Amino acid sequence: MKILIFGRGFLGTRMAEAWPDAVLSDARIDDAEAIKKALEGHRPDVVVNAAGKTGRPNIDWCESHQAETWQSNVMGPLVLSEACQARGIHLIHLGSSYVFNGPSPDPAGWRENDFANPVSFYARSKYASDLMLSRANDTAIVRIGPLLDHRHDQKNLITRLASYRQVADASCSVTVVEDLLIVIRSLAERRATGIFHAVNPGALRFRLLLEAYRDLVDHDHQYELVRPEELLGNGSISKSRPAPILQSRRLEELGIRLRPIEGVLHDVMNGYSREKNMNMDHQEIDISHQGFPTRAKRMKGVILAGGRGTRLAPLTNITNKHLLPIYNKPMVMYPLQTLLDAGIKDILLITGPDHAHQFIKLFGSGKGLGCHFSYRIQDEAGGIAQALGLAEDFVGQDNCTVILGDNVFEESVASSLASFSGGSLAFYKPVDNPSEYGVMEIDEAGNVLSIEEKPKQPKSNLAQVGLYVYDSRVFDIVKTLKPSGRGELEITDVNNHYLATRELKARRMGGIWWDMGTFHGMQAASQYFAEKRDKK
């Protein structure tokens, strides 16, 4: 089963990480042409719509941004639904429990077929799309409550409530993300249709969540419980939104049952605590923050394996060039090994839609390789920097090592990555044909003076190889780039931004380097590794 996910937020990312046969598209769901290309390129069996506006820090944002909310929460799902129905693709749309306001006529909670009574603009937009999509063929609407997860994220109810000084002494139905992943997967396998409530049985009282947080996560955590109307009166919220209690009858009819919230709360909170402790195990002291400890940034890996590989046709007419063999394994396995040898275990692969399923079949979740794989789809080739921009949610506030899937290195870069402390780090190598690469000009002291992309008259013979290291600011830089004369976002322009602020370092790459853009390069690399193995 091939699953295509729209919506690159918290839930979309969690689903893509959990399902090896799922890929995450960056297409906007209100862009009919982008949706068409994504669906025809990937040809999924199931589409999951996790896109939509929820607002930050909460849904009050939607009250003052009604046009954007309506476009994303109503028009977008309708565009996506029309495209899926035209192609016979099963659609699972994520709805919201907030379409219901206050207590239900049934003491057990609101049922799937109850008419909703939304109050906030956000809730009204979600209910509008529910009403329309409930009439569509081959469509399931999955309403979810506030999310509980072990991951630290502002979409996680634990993180949100722990950040407030005052919290309403209220209760509501909630959705544990781990259970939701199973629910959506089960509905996809059944091609179930209609409206479903994916909430864990029982109501979660906020005071119990905060007590568990203080017991298991932060013994010194302070908060004040207040009546919900007090938050409205002091301006903390703009509209009253009594949290609803829902029933999950239709899931139970299918034999799909979520764990009762009473029993699972401590499991989730223990996981939340473990992740916090794991992060704190790698603390470093930041003097600029008056000695308070901050989590050391992790190094994540990004493999770029897109492009058409036209120079390697006709082989690339039937597969992605990064899957072509170099001696006894696919080309992409070599840059992967470079990341693994450097101790990087959290890896994102970005590729086009045509052959994404082949990469998933090769790597799966990464478990067999001792790492964790995630995937993103670059719907159209737009340059290395444009592809890198798709990794923003994956990298977060950490650092990242970006490696091109057709670059093979003999030398380990583990020591260089271990000493990386921010900014940007690039690598170079002397070549005979510098005009075919990004060219670095470096002075006698090893400082980078300039970088030019494929210059006709290069200032040196030092080619910038396909391995780059960045801090998380790189994504802000990518957003400022303009297409080059080739119509692409150039990675050289990214590095020049860091160069302009004197935050670019460069190191010479030792050993042999192959750029697998030609049959000659592939043959030379294959022969080298064959001979190397024979010597052993």
C-alpha positions as CSV (number, residue, x, y, z in Angstrom):
1,M,0.0,0.0,0.0
2,K,1.4,3.4,-1.1
3,I,0.4,6.3,1.1
4,L,0.8,10.0,0.2
5,I,0.6,12.5,3.0
6,F,-0.2,16.2,2.6
7,G,0.6,18.6,5.5
8,R,4.2,18.9,6.7
9,G,3.4,19.8,10.3
10,F,3.6,17.7,13.4
11,L,1.2,15.0,12.5
12,G,2.2,14.7,8.9
13,T,5.8,14.3,9.9
14,R,5.0,11.7,12.6
15,M,3.0,9.6,10.0
16,A,5.8,9.8,7.5
17,E,8.3,8.7,10.1
18,A,6.2,5.8,11.2
19,W,5.2,4.3,7.9
20,P,8.0,3.1,5.6
21,D,5.6,3.0,2.6
22,A,4.4,6.6,3.1
23,V,5.9,9.8,1.6
24,L,5.3,13.4,2.6
25,S,4.4,15.9,-0.2
26,D,5.2,19.6,0.1
27,A,2.4,20.5,-2.3
28,R,-0.3,22.9,-1.1
29,I,-3.6,21.3,-1.0
30,D,-5.4,24.4,-2.5
31,D,-3.1,24.3,-5.6
32,A,-4.9,22.0,-8.0
33,E,-2.0,21.8,-10.4
34,A,0.5,20.9,-7.7
35,I,-1.9,18.2,-6.3
36,K,-2.3,16.8,-9.8
37,K,1.5,16.4,-10.3
38,A,1.9,14.9,-6.8
39,L,-0.9,12.3,-7.3
40,E,0.2,11.4,-10.9
41,G,3.8,11.2,-9.9
42,H,3.5,9.1,-6.8
43,R,0.3,7.2,-7.8
44,P,-0.8,6.4,-4.2
45,D,-3.4,4.0,-3.0
46,V,-4.4,6.2,-0.1
47,V,-4.0,10.0,0.5
48,V,-4.0,11.3,4.1
49,N,-4.8,15.0,4.5
50,A,-3.0,16.3,7.6
51,A,-2.9,19.9,6.2
52,G,-4.8,22.8,7.6
53,K,-4.6,26.0,9.7
54,T,-4.8,25.6,13.4
55,G,-3.0,28.9,14.4
56,R,-0.2,29.7,16.8
57,P,-0.1,29.8,19.7
58,N,-3.8,28.5,19.5
59,I,-6.9,28.6,17.3
60,D,-7.6,32.2,18.4
61,W,-5.2,33.1,15.5
62,C,-7.9,32.0,13.1
63,E,-10.3,34.6,14.3
64,S,-8.0,37.4,12.9
65,H,-6.9,35.4,9.8
66,Q,-10.2,34.2,8.5
67,A,-9.3,34.3,4.8
68,E,-6.2,32.1,5.2
69,T,-8.1,29.7,7.5
70,W,-11.0,29.3,5.1
71,Q,-8.6,28.8,2.1
72,S,-6.6,26.1,4.0
73,N,-9.4,24.3,6.0
74,V,-12.2,24.4,3.4
75,M,-11.1,25.2,-0.1
76,G,-7.9,23.0,0.2
77,P,-9.7,19.8,1.2
78,L,-12.3,20.3,-1.5
79,V,-9.5,20.7,-4.2
80,L,-7.8,17.6,-2.8
81,S,-11.0,15.6,-2.6
82,E,-11.9,16.3,-6.2
83,A,-8.5,15.2,-7.4
84,C,-8.6,12.0,-5.4
85,Q,-12.1,11.1,-6.6
86,A,-11.1,11.7,-10.2
87,R,-8.4,9.1,-9.8
88,G,-10.1,6.6,-7.6
89,I,-7.8,7.3,-4.6
90,H,-9.0,6.7,-1.1
91,L,-8.9,9.9,1.0
92,I,-8.5,10.1,4.8
93,H,-9.2,13.7,6.0
94,L,-8.3,14.7,9.5
95,G,-11.0,16.7,11.2
96,S,-11.4,18.2,14.7
97,S,-13.3,17.4,17.9
98,Y,-13.7,21.2,18.3
99,V,-16.6,21.2,15.8
100,F,-18.6,20.3,19.0
101,N,-19.0,22.9,21.7
102,G,-19.8,22.0,25.3
103,P,-21.7,18.9,26.7
104,S,-23.5,16.5,24.4
105,P,-27.2,15.5,24.8
106,D,-25.8,12.0,25.3
107,P,-23.9,11.9,28.7
108,A,-21.4,9.5,27.1
109,G,-20.4,12.2,24.6
110,W,-20.9,13.4,21.1
111,R,-21.5,10.7,18.4
112,E,-20.3,10.7,14.8
113,N,-23.8,11.4,13.4
114,D,-24.6,14.3,15.7
115,F,-25.1,17.7,14.2
116,A,-22.2,19.9,15.4
117,N,-22.4,23.3,17.0
118,P,-19.1,25.1,16.3
119,V,-18.4,28.5,17.9
120,S,-14.9,29.6,16.8
121,F,-14.1,30.4,13.2
122,Y,-11.5,27.5,13.2
123,A,-14.2,25.1,14.3
124,R,-16.7,26.4,11.7
125,S,-14.1,26.0,8.9
126,K,-13.5,22.4,10.0
127,Y,-17.2,21.6,10.1
128,A,-17.8,23.1,6.7
129,S,-15.2,20.8,5.2
130,D,-16.7,17.8,7.2
131,L,-20.2,18.5,5.7
132,M,-18.9,18.6,2.1
133,L,-16.5,15.7,2.3
134,S,-19.0,13.5,4.1
135,R,-20.9,13.4,0.8
136,A,-17.8,12.4,-1.2
137,N,-17.1,8.8,-2.4
138,D,-14.3,6.7,-0.9
139,T,-13.6,9.2,1.8
140,A,-13.1,8.9,5.6
141,I,-13.2,11.8,8.0
142,V,-11.2,11.2,11.2
143,R,-12.0,13.7,13.9
144,I,-9.2,14.0,16.5
145,G,-8.9,15.7,19.9
146,P,-6.0,17.6,21.4
147,L,-2.9,15.5,20.8
148,L,-0.8,13.6,23.4
149,D,2.6,12.4,22.4
150,H,6.1,11.7,23.8
151,R,7.6,14.2,21.3
152,H,8.2,17.7,22.4
153,D,6.2,20.0,20.1
154,Q,3.8,22.9,20.5
155,K,1.0,20.8,18.9
156,N,1.4,18.4,21.8
157,L,-1.1,19.1,24.6
158,I,1.6,18.3,27.2
159,T,4.0,20.9,25.9
160,R,1.2,23.5,25.5
161,L,-0.2,23.1,29.0
162,A,3.2,23.0,30.6
163,S,4.1,26.3,29.0
164,Y,1.1,28.1,30.6
165,R,1.1,29.8,34.0
166,Q,-2.7,29.5,34.3
167,V,-4.6,26.4,33.1
168,A,-8.3,25.9,33.0
169,D,-9.5,23.2,35.4
170,A,-11.4,21.4,32.6
171,S,-11.5,18.0,30.8
172,C,-11.9,16.8,27.3
173,S,-11.4,13.9,24.9
174,V,-7.9,13.6,23.7
175,T,-6.0,11.6,21.1
176,V,-2.8,9.7,21.8
177,V,-0.7,10.0,18.6
178,E,0.7,6.4,18.8
179,D,-2.9,5.1,18.8
180,L,-4.0,7.5,16.0
181,L,-1.3,6.1,13.7
182,I,-2.7,2.7,14.2
183,V,-6.3,3.9,13.6
184,I,-5.4,5.7,10.3
185,R,-3.5,2.8,9.1
186,S,-6.3,0.4,9.9
187,L,-8.9,2.6,8.1
188,A,-6.6,2.9,5.1
189,E,-6.3,-0.9,4.8
190,R,-10.1,-1.3,5.0
191,R,-10.7,1.7,2.7
192,A,-13.3,2.7,5.3
193,T,-15.6,5.6,4.6
194,G,-17.7,8.0,6.7
195,I,-17.0,9.9,9.9
196,F,-15.0,8.5,12.7
197,H,-14.0,9.8,16.1
198,A,-10.4,8.8,17.0
199,V,-10.2,9.7,20.7
200,N,-9.0,7.6,23.5
201,P,-12.0,6.4,25.7
202,G,-12.5,8.6,28.8
203,A,-12.1,12.3,29.5
204,L,-8.7,13.7,30.4
205,R,-8.8,16.3,33.2
206,F,-6.1,18.9,32.7
207,R,-5.2,18.9,36.4
208,L,-4.3,15.1,36.2
209,L,-2.1,15.8,33.1
210,L,-0.2,18.5,35.0
211,E,0.1,16.4,38.1
212,A,1.6,13.6,36.0
213,Y,3.9,16.2,34.4
214,R,5.2,17.4,37.8
215,D,5.6,13.8,39.1
216,L,7.4,12.4,36.0
217,V,8.9,15.3,34.1
218,D,9.6,18.4,36.2
219,H,9.2,18.2,40.0
220,D,9.5,22.0,40.3
221,H,6.8,22.8,37.7
222,Q,4.5,25.6,38.9
223,Y,1.0,26.3,37.6
224,E,-2.4,27.7,38.7
225,L,-5.7,26.1,38.0
226,V,-8.5,28.5,37.2
227,R,-12.0,28.4,35.9
228,P,-12.3,28.6,32.1
229,E,-14.3,31.9,32.3
230,E,-11.3,33.5,34.1
231,L,-9.1,32.9,31.0
232,L,-11.7,34.6,28.9
233,G,-12.0,37.5,31.3
234,N,-8.2,38.2,31.5
235,G,-7.7,38.0,27.7
236,S,-5.8,34.7,27.7
237,I,-8.3,33.3,25.1
238,S,-10.6,35.4,22.8
239,K,-13.5,33.0,22.7
240,S,-15.1,30.5,25.1
241,R,-14.5,27.0,23.8
242,P,-15.7,24.3,26.2
243,A,-13.7,21.2,25.5
244,P,-16.0,18.4,24.1
245,I,-16.3,14.7,25.0
246,L,-16.6,12.4,22.1
247,Q,-17.6,8.7,21.6
248,S,-15.8,6.4,19.1
249,R,-18.7,4.0,18.3
250,R,-17.9,3.6,14.6
251,L,-14.3,2.6,15.2
252,E,-15.5,0.1,17.8
253,E,-17.9,-1.4,15.2
254,L,-14.9,-2.1,13.0
255,G,-13.0,-3.7,15.9
256,I,-10.6,-0.8,16.2
257,R,-10.1,0.2,19.8
258,L,-8.0,2.9,21.3
259,R,-6.5,2.5,24.8
260,P,-8.4,4.2,27.7
261,I,-6.8,7.5,28.5
262,E,-6.7,6.7,32.2
263,G,-4.3,3.9,31.6
264,V,-2.2,5.4,28.8
265,L,-1.5,8.9,30.3
266,H,1.4,7.7,32.4
267,D,2.9,5.7,29.5
268,V,2.9,8.8,27.3
269,M,4.2,11.0,30.1
270,N,7.0,8.6,30.8
271,G,8.0,8.6,27.2
272,Y,7.9,12.4,27.2
273,S,10.2,12.4,30.3
274,R,12.6,9.9,28.7
275,E,13.0,12.1,25.6
276,K,13.6,15.2,27.7
277,N,16.2,13.3,29.7
278,M,17.9,12.0,26.6
279,N,18.2,15.5,25.3
280,M,19.6,16.7,28.6
281,D,22.2,13.9,28.6
282,H,23.9,15.9,25.8
283,Q,23.7,19.3,27.4
284,E,26.3,22.0,26.8
285,I,26.6,25.2,28.8
286,D,25.8,28.4,26.9
287,I,27.5,31.4,28.6
288,S,25.3,33.8,26.7
289,H,22.3,32.4,28.6
290,Q,23.8,33.2,32.0
291,G,24.9,29.6,32.6
292,F,21.6,27.9,32.1
293,P,22.0,24.6,30.3
294,T,20.6,24.2,26.8
295,R,20.3,21.0,24.8
296,A,23.3,20.3,22.5
297,K,22.2,20.3,18.9
298,R,22.1,16.9,17.3
299,M,23.5,16.3,13.8
300,K,20.9,15.0,11.3
301,G,21.6,13.7,7.8
302,V,19.9,14.7,4.6
303,I,20.5,12.7,1.4
304,L,19.4,14.4,-1.8
305,A,18.5,11.9,-4.5
306,G,16.3,13.8,-6.9
307,G,17.0,14.9,-10.5
308,R,16.5,13.2,-13.8
309,G,20.0,11.9,-14.4
310,T,19.7,12.5,-18.2
311,R,23.4,12.0,-18.8
312,L,22.9,8.4,-17.7
313,A,20.1,7.6,-20.0
314,P,18.7,5.2,-21.1
315,L,19.3,3.6,-17.7
316,T,17.6,6.5,-16.0
317,N,14.5,6.1,-18.2
318,I,13.5,3.3,-15.9
319,T,14.9,4.1,-12.5
320,N,16.5,6.8,-10.4
321,K,20.2,7.3,-11.1
322,H,21.0,7.0,-7.4
323,L,19.8,3.4,-7.5
324,L,22.2,2.4,-10.3
325,P,24.9,-0.1,-9.1
326,I,28.4,0.9,-8.1
327,Y,30.2,-2.4,-7.9
328,N,27.9,-4.5,-5.7
329,K,25.4,-2.1,-4.2
330,P,23.2,0.9,-5.3
331,M,25.0,4.2,-5.6
332,V,23.0,5.9,-2.8
333,M,24.4,3.3,-0.3
334,Y,27.8,5.0,-0.4
335,P,26.8,8.5,0.7
336,L,24.5,6.8,3.3
337,Q,27.6,5.0,4.6
338,T,29.4,8.3,4.9
339,L,26.7,9.6,7.2
340,L,26.6,6.4,9.3
341,D,30.3,6.3,9.7
342,A,30.1,9.9,11.1
343,G,27.6,8.6,13.7
344,I,24.5,10.1,12.1
345,K,21.4,7.9,12.8
346,D,18.5,10.2,11.9
347,I,18.4,10.5,8.1
348,L,16.0,12.1,5.6
349,L,16.0,11.1,2.0
350,I,14.6,13.5,-0.6
351,T,13.7,12.3,-4.0
352,G,11.2,12.8,-6.8
353,P,7.8,11.0,-7.0
354,D,8.6,8.6,-9.8
355,H,10.8,6.2,-8.0
356,A,10.2,7.0,-4.3
357,H,8.7,3.6,-3.7
358,Q,12.0,2.0,-4.8
359,F,14.0,3.9,-2.1
360,I,11.4,2.9,0.5
361,K,11.7,-0.8,-0.6
362,L,15.5,-0.4,-0.3
363,F,15.8,1.3,3.1
364,G,12.4,0.9,4.7
365,S,12.4,2.4,8.2
366,G,16.2,2.1,8.4
367,K,16.0,-0.4,11.3
368,G,18.0,-3.0,9.4
369,L,20.8,-0.4,8.9
370,G,20.8,0.8,12.5
371,C,19.3,4.2,11.7
372,H,15.9,5.9,11.3
373,F,14.8,6.9,7.8
374,S,12.3,9.6,6.8
375,Y,11.3,10.6,3.3
376,R,10.2,13.7,1.5
377,I,9.0,14.2,-2.1
378,Q,10.4,16.9,-4.3
379,D,7.6,17.2,-6.8
380,E,9.7,19.1,-9.4
381,A,13.4,19.6,-9.8
382,G,14.3,23.1,-8.5
383,G,17.9,22.8,-7.4
384,I,19.8,21.5,-4.5
385,A,18.8,24.4,-2.2
386,Q,15.2,24.0,-3.1
387,A,15.3,20.3,-2.1
388,L,17.1,21.2,1.1
389,G,14.3,23.5,2.0
390,L,12.0,20.5,2.2
391,A,14.0,19.3,5.2
392,E,13.1,22.2,7.5
393,D,10.6,20.3,9.7
394,F,12.8,17.3,9.9
395,V,15.9,19.2,11.0
396,G,14.1,21.6,13.4
397,Q,16.6,23.5,15.5
398,D,19.3,20.9,15.1
399,N,22.3,20.9,12.7
400,C,22.3,18.9,9.4
401,T,24.8,17.3,7.1
402,V,23.6,17.4,3.5
403,I,25.1,14.9,1.0
404,L,24.3,14.5,-2.6
405,G,23.2,10.9,-3.4
406,D,25.6,10.7,-6.3
407,N,28.8,11.7,-4.4
408,V,31.0,8.9,-3.2
409,F,33.8,9.7,-0.7
410,E,36.6,7.5,0.5
411,E,37.6,9.6,3.5
412,S,35.6,9.8,6.8
413,V,34.3,13.2,7.8
414,A,33.5,12.1,11.4
415,S,36.1,14.4,13.0
416,S,35.0,17.4,11.0
417,L,31.3,16.9,12.0
418,A,32.2,16.3,15.6
419,S,33.9,19.7,15.8
420,F,31.1,21.6,14.0
421,S,29.7,24.4,16.2
422,G,27.5,26.4,13.9
423,G,27.4,28.4,10.7
424,S,28.4,26.4,7.6
425,L,31.1,23.9,6.7
426,A,31.9,23.0,3.1
427,F,34.5,20.7,1.5
428,Y,36.6,21.1,-1.6
429,K,38.9,19.1,-3.8
430,P,41.3,20.0,-6.6
431,V,40.0,19.0,-10.0
432,D,41.1,19.2,-13.7
433,N,37.7,20.6,-14.9
434,P,36.7,23.3,-12.3
435,S,34.3,25.1,-14.6
436,E,31.9,22.1,-14.2
437,Y,31.5,22.7,-10.5
438,G,31.0,25.3,-7.8
439,V,34.5,26.8,-7.5
440,M,36.1,28.0,-4.2
441,E,38.8,30.6,-4.0
442,I,40.9,30.1,-0.9
443,D,43.8,32.2,0.4
444,E,47.1,30.9,1.8
445,A,45.6,30.9,5.4
446,G,42.7,28.7,4.3
447,N,40.0,31.4,4.3
448,V,37.3,31.2,1.7
449,L,37.4,34.4,-0.5
450,S,34.7,33.6,-3.0
451,I,32.5,30.8,-4.4
452,E,31.2,30.8,-8.0
453,E,28.8,28.3,-9.6
454,K,30.2,26.8,-12.7
455,P,32.2,29.8,-13.8
456,K,33.5,30.1,-17.4
457,Q,36.8,31.5,-16.0
458,P,37.4,29.8,-12.6
459,K,39.6,31.6,-10.1
460,S,41.0,28.3,-8.8
461,N,40.8,24.5,-9.4
462,L,39.1,23.8,-6.1
463,A,35.7,22.2,-6.7
464,Q,33.1,22.4,-4.0
465,V,32.1,18.7,-3.4
466,G,28.6,17.5,-2.7
467,L,28.8,17.5,1.1
468,Y,27.6,20.5,3.2
469,V,27.1,21.1,6.9
470,Y,24.7,23.8,8.2
471,D,23.0,25.0,11.3
472,S,19.2,25.5,11.4
473,R,19.4,29.0,10.0
474,V,20.0,27.6,6.6
475,F,16.3,27.3,6.0
476,D,15.7,31.0,6.6
477,I,18.5,31.6,4.0
478,V,16.8,29.3,1.5
479,K,13.6,31.3,1.7
480,T,15.4,34.4,0.6
481,L,17.0,32.9,-2.5
482,K,16.0,33.8,-6.1
483,P,16.3,31.3,-9.0
484,S,19.6,31.5,-10.9
485,G,19.9,31.8,-14.7
486,R,19.4,28.0,-14.7
487,G,16.0,28.5,-13.0
488,E,17.2,26.8,-9.8
489,L,17.9,27.7,-6.2
490,E,21.7,27.3,-6.0
491,I,23.5,25.8,-3.0
492,T,26.4,28.1,-3.8
493,D,24.1,31.1,-3.0
494,V,23.4,29.5,0.4
495,N,27.1,29.2,1.1
496,N,27.7,32.8,-0.1
497,H,25.2,34.0,2.6
498,Y,27.3,32.3,5.3
499,L,30.5,33.6,3.6
500,A,29.2,37.2,3.8
501,T,28.8,36.9,7.5
502,R,32.2,35.1,7.9
503,E,30.5,32.0,9.1
504,L,31.6,29.7,6.3
505,K,34.5,27.3,6.9
506,A,36.0,25.0,4.3
507,R,38.1,21.9,4.5
508,R,40.0,19.9,1.9
509,M,38.5,16.5,1.3
510,G,41.1,13.8,1.5
511,G,41.1,10.5,-0.3
512,I,39.2,9.8,-3.5
513,W,36.0,11.6,-4.6
514,W,33.7,10.5,-7.3
515,D,30.8,12.6,-8.7
516,M,28.7,9.9,-10.4
517,G,27.3,12.0,-13.2
518,T,28.8,10.0,-16.0
519,F,29.3,6.4,-17.0
520,H,33.0,6.8,-16.9
521,G,32.8,7.9,-13.2
522,M,30.6,5.0,-12.4
523,Q,32.9,2.5,-14.1
524,A,36.0,4.0,-12.3
525,A,34.3,3.8,-8.9
526,S,33.1,0.3,-9.4
527,Q,36.5,-0.9,-10.5
528,Y,38.1,0.8,-7.4
529,F,35.8,-0.9,-4.9
530,A,36.1,-4.2,-6.7
531,E,39.8,-4.1,-6.5
532,K,39.7,-2.9,-2.9
533,R,37.5,-5.9,-1.9
534,D,39.8,-8.3,-3.8
535,K,42.8,-7.0,-1.8
536,K,41.0,-7.9,1.4
